[in-house]
Amino acid sequence: MLSEVSHLSNLISIKFQKVAMLETLLKIAPIISAAASIGTLCIWAVYLQIFVGGHRRQIKPMLVINHGEGRALNAHCLVTNMSKEPVHIQSVVAKVLADGKTHTAYITDAEDIRRSGVATGWQRMTRQGPLQPGTMVDMGTFDCILEYAESTAIENGGELHRKLDEQAEAIEIIILGIYGSEDLLIGASRKFDLAKAANGAGLRASEALTRQITRRQERKKLLRELNEQL
């Protein structure tokens, strides 16, 4: 008889414990639900960030500026479009550092290429034009670009004590273009140091990669400078 009473008492105690546990769960259910919702939101936020980052990398314009056919001044300046969509090259700028001064020349008009007689078609007339994804365009040789910059400096009243290719310390090539739905010009630049040697000057890229001009303020400045040249 006593064992039956004890067993019944244990059953009642277990039942009350279950009821108490259920009541506790009902009380904290909103908290658990909110925590689960926040956790799910965080997971989706991470996925969204990964997706947006990947999408931006895919649509981000990228131009590569390099030299080809050697490292002498007669090497060619090559521009490759590594973007997903075509880029229309709008302007090409050469900035030459010589004797502590920077000489800026807009070399979009391919006057030096016409004189060289190397290129044919539209490339003989201008450096402007569409560049398809994964394709490359020849901007001419660096010595021709330096001659172009020299004639531009003289036309603008600059004083040159020697030929520009003899005193140049570095040359920076800047490409400005139109890409997709961008409301501003896109741009890329690369600087090449000119090292003097017994057999002539040689080119050496001062940076391993082409710098992509992405800052909106810098792009606005380049656009203003370009408008002043029209």
Secondary structure, DSSP 8 states (H G I E B T S, - for coil): -HHHHHHHHHHHHHHHHHHHHHHHHHHHHHHHHHHHHHHHHHHHHHHHHHHHHHHHHHHS--EEEEEES-SBTT-EEEEEE-SSS-EEEEEEEEEEEETTEEEEEE--B-HHHHHHT---GGGGTBS-EEE-TT-EEEEEEHHHHHHHHHHHHHHTT---SS-HHHHEEEEEEEEEEEETT-SS-EEEEEEEEEE--TT--EEEESSSS-EEE--HHHHHHHHHHHHHT-
